[in-house]
């Protein structure tokens, strides 16, 4: 969840008055079926990003799809899943 860490850093920097410019228009959030990953996917969507949410179980992301987030099946422990994505 490298992007999530960068996003958290950007939030902290902005809170301290540091100007943060994020150029990307589309993001991929891994681990988006629950917890912090799901929260970050929603926050990025509300900030205007095109969000691709990845997790092993698509059925756990049905609510994200209703919010306009694109769910993707992805198991980062399996090479064939990464290639298919």
N, C-alpha and C positions, 0 to 999 in steps of 0.2 A: 504494500500500500504506500508506495513512494510518493505518489501524487498527494495522498491524504496528508502526509507529513509536510509537504511543501505548502499545501493549503493552510494547514495549522500555523505554519511559520508566517505565512502572509497575513493571517488574521492577527497574530501577535504583533507583527511589525506595524500593521495599520493601527492597532490599539495604542501603540507607543508614538504615534504621529508620523511614522515613516511612510512615505508614499509607496504604494505597491501597485504595480501595473501587471495585470495578467493578460497576455496576448492571445492565449488559446481560445478557440470558440467551441471546441469539442473536447470532451474528456472521457477517459475510461476509468471507472472506479471498480477495483476488485474487492471481493468480500462484501458485496452490496446486498446480500440476502438478509442481513440483520445488523444490529448494533451500529457501530461508528460508520461502517461502509454505507449502510442504508441512509443514515443521517446525512453524510457528506453528499451522497447522490442527490438527495432532495435539496440540500442547501445550494449546491452548484446549479441545479435546474432553476431554482428560484432566482439565482443571480444571472440567469440568461444564457447559461451554457447548454449545448447539446450534450446530453449525458448518456453514455453507454455503461450500463451496470452489469458487471460480470460476477457470476457465482456458479457453483456446481449444480444448484437446484433452482431451475427456472420457476417452479411453482411458488417459491418463497419470495418472488419478486413481482407477482401479479399486481400488487398495489402500486408499485413503482411504474409499471406500464400504464396504468390508468392515469398517472400524473404526467405522461408524455416522455417518460424515460425509457430508453431502449434496453430491454433485458437480453443478456447473452449467456449461454451456457459455456462455462470455462472452468476447467480444473487445472490449476497451475502445476499440479504434480504429475500430469500426463502430457507427454510431448504431442501425442496425436490430437489432444484437445486444443493445445496452443496453436498448432498448425491449422486446424479447422477454423479457428477463430479468425 
